[in-house]
Amino acid sequence: MSWLDLTPDEWNAVRLSLKVATWAMVASLPPGILIALALARGRFWGKSVLNGIVHLPLVLPPVVTGYLLLLGFGRRGPIGAFLAEHFGIVFSFRWTGAALACAVMGFPLLVRAIRLSIEAVDRKLEAAAGTLGANPLWVFATITLPLTLPGIIAGMVLCFAKAMGEFGATITFVA
């Protein structure tokens, strides 16, 4: 039996897994880049606390992470109740909840890869662009971001792969 001989229900499961993993990766990317930038370049109180929170899903059992998501994003949770009441957004027991759980579990891998890539960028290149009159946002968009692209792609692949294989947090939060 080859993979082409799947039943329609099995194909639906494959499509749903790809959809959940893709949305988890896409939703994680913007905050992942910002947090990786803050951890790589920022000097602020609580930096190690933020780093610990980002990496928490790697050390917590997945079922605990799913339970915490259920407490926070469930219909009775503080964030879930607010989103449901004001925006009609519900995560628990839906595919969007599976995407959220997968995003949370893959987020540390994404941030770590991007952070390492940002730290590898030569700051002298950014400083040279600044001395030529480029504002910090333009420097980030034209110098830093393109140079970190391999790390961003690696982080996206890791996040997608983690999301495809995630079960513990997802089953606890969604089922």
C-alpha positions, 0 to 999 in steps of 0.5 A: 500500500502506498501513500497514494492509496489513502482513504478520503478520511485519511487525506482529510487528516493529512490536510488538517495536520498541514493546515494546523502546522502551517498556521502555527508556524505563520502565527509564531513568526512575527512575535518570534522575530521580535522576541528573538531580536529583544533577547539577542540585542536588548538590555532590559531588566527581566531578560533572563525571565523572558528567556525562561518563559520562552523556553518553558514549553521545552521543559514542561510536559506537553500535557501541562502546557495544554492544561495551562492553555485550557486555563488561559484560553478556554471559554472560561479562562481570562483570555479566552472569555475576553476573546470570545465575548468581544471578538467571537474568537474561540480556541478550545476544542477547534482546529484554531486551538490545535494551531495555538497549542502547536504554535506554543510548543514550536515557539522556543525552537523558532526563537532560538534559531532566529536569535542565534542568527541575529547574534551572528550578524556583524554589528559593524554593517548595521552601524555603517548603514546608520552612519549613512543616514538609515533609520533603525527600522530601515537598517533592520529591514535591509541589513539585519533581516536578510542576513538572518534569513537562513536562521529564520528559515531554519526556525520556521522548519523547526517550528513546522516540524514540531507542530506536525508531531505535537500531540500532548498539548494539542490533545489536552487543549483541543479534545 
